[in-house]
């Protein structure tokens, strides 16, 4: 696959253990250099943006030579955004980028260039970054090396530092004229950079050592500092000077704010109340025997493996979120469903994360061993071997399909992790995070930051949990539900669903990542993904080549069309919340075709998206519903579009609840007079609550009721199952 082709990593050549300066960004400031002595390996990152492969092959050449010079390099294509994170990178970076067209970035660098060109980025966004850049271009064309120059200029504006002068290689006269000497000089520059980082680190260590002494000169345990951590500033004169510009000559400041790894006073000085250590109750035995190839735990739990026959990106590339529609072929499984039902989808943990976890636990060579789990003798009666971990399956399988390694560790888990952490300051920090006194830090740095086990293991290198501890604390990997966005009347044997790819932006605690299921699905179907309106996989591929997923129906007991088609329905579904209503409307469209004598009630859809042109999901389909009378009223709002089609600025309803208010009379009449149904689907956190508040307002005003009476009326609608919600967060 393209991604694989773009990526290469080189096995570490030199295993010298050095101390590393961590340039990690602190959470609430833009001060970037910690004083904590950490490890330096002579490891750097190569990022390339290539159009025709030249930049890639030069980058690969650098990577190969790196090992010969005693360095270790990781190499990624710039488009491989999940594999690297410039925002928090602490290693030196070498960019190799070409230019294409009229000074444009190569396709693979476009996203990156767009990202760094974002005007809202703070001017010190990349103050942690030190880099060298080799720009490729051709003086026969306008805008020589424009992409490299753009990246260079922008990185400088955003605070990044060169550790080696930029090279501009000209394909018109021969790239090698510049490339070869540039690469030759790179090794010396890298050597100096690492030496400076190491020296600065020792400075930092010396300063932090001095912190560990009490005023009487006696050493203190670093995990229980009693000194006031005032801002420590290493001036340039404290650091070795080098002729090559390098990143360690920046002002070095010790953060005064807490992070996942570090606390500040008063927490750092507090006596802690920590939860009792949860007693271990499992014994895990790894047996060196071959395990027959495992299937996902499908049959037992009613899952079926079905092909994905269509994957359509419903949003434009420049849209804030990516919405994807999938069509599954469920004909062979005879999976009946009604519009309004959902489907559970099984998703695995990311292969790269499982691999990293195995490596971190030192179990990478035993990934295929069979796992046997027993209860330890004398454990409490309540303790049970977790049912979601099957006996005799391989470790790899369990970590991939059975436990949610992305789950946010609970305090009890952190307490247990602290117990298997060697380093005293790391142990202290873990204890703080699970303590009563450290609640705010737990909420901020663990829970709200969506930190997972691997993030903790990365942050606390001396923590080495045994397998039984993981199996005692990691919850079952849950399937994810998706509402059917189709009617089997219109698509026999098929089910559609639509989802947004969840994105967790990079933060100091972890790099950017996508939601477990939505990110996996997006990758899994990428080979057949097409933009809206294009020919789809089922039309051009044979089914055996299609990606497959494990699904099972998840019927809803109430969220269905009313039995009496003559009653009006009001559907409120912004974004992907429109999914079940597409199913409703497809069903209605077909019913109207075959039952022309039947009277159908009014059908209203309140939909919302950000931009009309970028993320108006199912636009053509809903417009067709309006044209053929299936939908009486389509009311759409655009939360970020301020202009009319004619280009005039207007102030109009931004969210679905605003439009509901604008149509308050009709809505109230349909619900109260005509015994209509109100359906709400989508985001539980904000939208559903706002819609509920608006409904209270509409009904209170219409019936002239006080608050209590209004609430009772709305509660009545719920009881009659005429106010129905299908909401998720
Ligand atoms: P996860 O890795 O599980 O992460 C999601 C978690 O992260 C949630 O806890 C959420 O609160 C949080 N989160 C989300 N975004 C961010 C962010 N940017 N920053 C920080 N935290 C964040 N989803 C659909 O898209 N379409 C549907 O039709 C649909 N139907 C559903 C029907 C039902 C009955 C239910 C229960 C849920 C439905 N969902 C639907 C939600 C869906 O099941 C998943 O929860 C969702 O797709 C996210 O899954 P994930 O594994 O990618 O994310």
Boltz pocket constraint, residues with backbone or C-beta under 6 A from the ligand:
constraints:
  - pocket:
      binder: B
      contacts: [[A, 342], [A, 406], [A, 448], [A, 450], [A, 479], [A, 480], [A, 481], [A, 482], [A, 483], [A, 484], [A, 497], [A, 498], [A, 499], [A, 500], [A, 502], [A, 503], [A, 504], [A, 505], [A, 514], [A, 515], [A, 516], [A, 517], [A, 518], [A, 519], [A, 576], [A, 579], [A, 727], [A, 728], [A, 729]]
      max_distance: 6.0
